[in-house]
Amino acid sequence: MVNEVPVFVVGAGVAGLSTAIRAQEAGFNVTIFAETFPGDKKTIKYTSCWAAANHISVATTNALLHQLERETLSVFLEMLKKDPLIPVMIRPHKEHVQVLGPEGQKQLDHLSNCYSDFRLLEPNELPEGVTKGAMYSTICIDVPRYLPWVLERFLALGGRAFRGTLPSLSALLSEEDRPSLTPFPPTSTNVHPSLNPVAIINCTGIGARSIGDVLDADVYPTRGEVLIIRAPWIKHGLSYYYEDGHLTYAIPRQSGDVILGGSFQVDDWHPISRPEMVKLIKERGIAAYPELLPPDKREARNIADLDVVEECVGLRPTRKGGVRLEVTSLNAHSKSLPIVHNYGHGGAGYQSSWGSAKAAVDLLKSAVNE
Ligand SMILES: Cc1cc2nc3c(=O)[nH]c(=O)nc-3n(C[C@H](O)[C@H](O)[C@H](O)COP(=O)(O)OP(=O)(O)OC[C@H]3O[C@@H](n4cnc5c(N)ncnc54)[C@H](O)[C@@H]3O)c2cc1C
């Protein structure tokens, strides 16, 4: 494989960026096209900027996702070994369960297979009202630092990028259909990209529902509301399962911010926070994790004492049938080429990113060789 074989990646979220890097490493000459890039003003159309994000496997019954998550964890641990200063850190995470049902037990059994230092908490380690608990180390990704860092890696490997809103994937193949494209970053001197890629990799996330040539009606949002709290003293993450089904979670970031969540609202496209949900997240948050409050404010347990930096809403790109890692063919403008799909990661896009990227590039290599 020579470096001049052109491949297009559509999407610059965590899926697109990771896949683009793996494609470069496989010898392809990669150009990314996207409406939104890391560092842009946050938009509901770009899920990656809103993610929490840590690695807690959710693949209890999904073998493919489990494999992708496992590979991704190894990649992150390897990266950290090489450079401990990357925007990812390892932190202890606690699971607190008010009442353990069969599903909860299944999840704990699953987690015990995913994290090497997993252990159940002793009864004397459980706070009041919690009947079961566990603890293990996992990675926490500092999203506002991580996305530009991955983009930088892509550009440093010679990658090129263009900003544009594409009506369809095939619009990239014809001068007449192409929307206006501007080089990204704007200071780059990228020349207009070719019209003849050997393949296109589709990493459009929730956009896979509306972009032409894909129009995947199986993609829907699982809306997530979270708060960014300033609490640099927090040293461990927490998942707290309330008896009524509400999940409170806290994820520390390298920056000293903590993500406090959250909601999981299926097929809900509402793009801004709802005051009643914000209140619930705060109330449940300080009940489960009073240490989120500054030390001198803990006793009063007043939600107004939480140092809220931002209210966030993101749409997890969920898909009936799970992640789409598949090749289809595109016939347009007298050309025929493979499309490799890599989208539909729901609430697991970071923790399955490197595994999915490798799987997508394996598909790309076979499709191109055929
Ligand atoms: C509150 C919340 C918490 C989360 N926590 C975690 C977590 O702890 N761990 C975890 O692993 N995951 C988590 N996630 C999920 C994770 O954020 C997503 O799975 C992931 O970001 C999806 O990435 P993506 O690259 O597929 O999509 P996106 O980030 O949405 O990127 C899509 C890209 O495609 C481009 N695009 C789409 N359509 C077009 C078009 N027509 N023309 C041009 N460009 C287009 C967009 O501009 C963008 O660049 C969380 C999500 C939320 C909302």
The ligand as an SDF file (V2000), in Angstrom:
LIG
                    3D

 53 58  0  0  0  0  0  0  0  0999 V2000
  -23.8550   13.1060   28.0860 C   0  0  0  0  0  0  0  0  0  0  0  0
  -23.0260   12.0990   27.3350 C   0  0  0  0  0  0  0  0  0  0  0  0
  -22.1210   11.3070   28.0100 C   0  0  0  0  0  0  0  0  0  0  0  0
  -21.3510   10.3650   27.3160 C   0  0  0  0  0  0  0  0  0  0  0  0
  -20.4480    9.6310   28.0110 N   0  0  0  0  0  0  0  0  0  0  0  0
  -19.6900    8.7100   27.3630 C   0  0  0  0  0  0  0  0  0  0  0  0
  -18.7370    7.9420   28.0840 C   0  0  0  0  0  0  0  0  0  0  0  0
  -18.5650    8.0820   29.2900 O   0  0  0  0  0  0  0  0  0  0  0  0
  -18.0090    7.0300   27.3860 N   0  0  0  0  0  0  0  0  0  0  0  0
  -18.1700    6.8510   26.0390 C   0  0  0  0  0  0  0  0  0  0  0  0
  -17.4900    6.0060   25.4700 O   0  0  0  0  0  0  0  0  0  0  0  0
  -19.0760    7.5840   25.3440 N   0  0  0  0  0  0  0  0  0  0  0  0
  -19.8450    8.4970   25.9760 C   0  0  0  0  0  0  0  0  0  0  0  0
  -20.7770    9.2130   25.2900 N   0  0  0  0  0  0  0  0  0  0  0  0
  -21.0540    8.8500   23.8740 C   0  0  0  0  0  0  0  0  0  0  0  0
  -20.0860    9.4880   22.9030 C   0  0  0  0  0  0  0  0  0  0  0  0
  -20.0440   10.8670   23.1320 O   0  0  0  0  0  0  0  0  0  0  0  0
  -20.5670    9.1900   21.4680 C   0  0  0  0  0  0  0  0  0  0  0  0
  -20.7520    7.8020   21.2780 O   0  0  0  0  0  0  0  0  0  0  0  0
  -19.5180    9.6780   20.4660 C   0  0  0  0  0  0  0  0  0  0  0  0
  -19.1310   10.9990   20.7420 O   0  0  0  0  0  0  0  0  0  0  0  0
  -20.0460    9.5950   19.0250 C   0  0  0  0  0  0  0  0  0  0  0  0
  -19.0110   10.0700   18.2000 O   0  0  0  0  0  0  0  0  0  0  0  0
  -19.1570   10.1580   16.6360 P   0  0  0  0  0  0  0  0  0  0  0  0
  -17.8280   10.5570   16.1160 O   0  0  0  0  0  0  0  0  0  0  0  0
  -19.7860    8.9160   16.1170 O   0  0  0  0  0  0  0  0  0  0  0  0
  -20.2440   11.3140   16.3780 O   0  0  0  0  0  0  0  0  0  0  0  0
  -20.0890   12.9100   16.5060 P   0  0  0  0  0  0  0  0  0  0  0  0
  -19.1920   13.2900   17.5990 O   0  0  0  0  0  0  0  0  0  0  0  0
  -21.4690   13.4640   16.5530 O   0  0  0  0  0  0  0  0  0  0  0  0
  -19.4030   13.3460   15.1550 O   0  0  0  0  0  0  0  0  0  0  0  0
  -20.0960   13.3260   13.9390 C   0  0  0  0  0  0  0  0  0  0  0  0
  -19.2730   14.0620   12.8950 C   0  0  0  0  0  0  0  0  0  0  0  0
  -19.9080   13.9090   11.6400 O   0  0  0  0  0  0  0  0  0  0  0  0
  -20.0710   15.2030   11.0460 C   0  0  0  0  0  0  0  0  0  0  0  0
  -21.2490   15.1700   10.1710 N   0  0  0  0  0  0  0  0  0  0  0  0
  -22.4360   14.5540   10.3970 C   0  0  0  0  0  0  0  0  0  0  0  0
  -23.2680   14.7650    9.3460 N   0  0  0  0  0  0  0  0  0  0  0  0
  -22.5800   15.5360    8.4540 C   0  0  0  0  0  0  0  0  0  0  0  0
  -22.8910   16.0860    7.1850 C   0  0  0  0  0  0  0  0  0  0  0  0
  -24.0700   15.9050    6.5880 N   0  0  0  0  0  0  0  0  0  0  0  0
  -21.9340   16.8250    6.5710 N   0  0  0  0  0  0  0  0  0  0  0  0
  -20.7260   17.0340    7.1310 C   0  0  0  0  0  0  0  0  0  0  0  0
  -20.3890   16.5200    8.3390 N   0  0  0  0  0  0  0  0  0  0  0  0
  -21.3070   15.7840    8.9830 C   0  0  0  0  0  0  0  0  0  0  0  0
  -20.2380   16.1450   12.2290 C   0  0  0  0  0  0  0  0  0  0  0  0
  -19.9910   17.4740   11.8670 O   0  0  0  0  0  0  0  0  0  0  0  0
  -19.1720   15.5670   13.1640 C   0  0  0  0  0  0  0  0  0  0  0  0
  -17.9030   16.0490   12.8020 O   0  0  0  0  0  0  0  0  0  0  0  0
  -21.5280   10.1890   25.9340 C   0  0  0  0  0  0  0  0  0  0  0  0
  -22.4260   11.0090   25.2440 C   0  0  0  0  0  0  0  0  0  0  0  0
  -23.1730   11.9500   25.9310 C   0  0  0  0  0  0  0  0  0  0  0  0
  -24.1170   12.8240   25.1650 C   0  0  0  0  0  0  0  0  0  0  0  0
  1  2  1  0
  2  3  1  0
  2 52  2  0
  3  4  2  0
  4  5  1  0
  4 50  1  0
  5  6  2  0
  6  7  1  0
  6 13  1  0
  7  8  2  0
  7  9  1  0
  9 10  1  0
 10 11  2  0
 10 12  1  0
 12 13  2  0
 13 14  1  0
 14 15  1  0
 14 50  1  0
 15 16  1  0
 16 17  1  0
 16 18  1  0
 18 19  1  0
 18 20  1  0
 20 21  1  0
 20 22  1  0
 22 23  1  0
 23 24  1  0
 24 25  2  0
 24 26  1  0
 24 27  1  0
 27 28  1  0
 28 29  2  0
 28 30  1  0
 28 31  1  0
 31 32  1  0
 32 33  1  0
 33 34  1  0
 33 48  1  0
 34 35  1  0
 35 36  1  0
 35 46  1  0
 36 37  1  0
 36 45  1  0
 37 38  2  0
 38 39  1  0
 39 40  1  0
 39 45  2  0
 40 41  1  0
 40 42  2  0
 42 43  1  0
 43 44  2  0
 44 45  1  0
 46 47  1  0
 46 48  1  0
 48 49  1  0
 50 51  2  0
 51 52  1  0
 52 53  1  0
M  END
$$$$
